[in-house]
Amino acid sequence: LVTVTNATLVFISVYPAGGTVAVGQSMPLVPTGTFSDGTAWDLSADATWTSSDRRIATMSGGLVVGVSPGTASITVSSGAVSTVVTVTVTAT
């Protein structure tokens, strides 16, 4: 049995909610969407990722990759909903 609802995405949370990664290393970020009907779903397949500074950290799928020491804001979006987490990149 499949139930179809008209639930809309209202919030995205990310696990972990930021963190630290070394230069040349990667860390997975998992986005979960909370919908208007109270359900929550993994948005990994649908999320769009952007980095505030690609010289510090880049995104490859759901992996944040450390490029050089510093701090970058990582934005995950799905439709009109987005959230931001902060990632610190340390020297190796």
Secondary structure by P-SEA (a helix, b strand, c coil): cbbbbccccccccccccbbbbcccbbbbbbbbbbccccccccccccbbbbbcccccbbbcccbbbbccbbbbbbbbbccccbbbbbbbbbcc
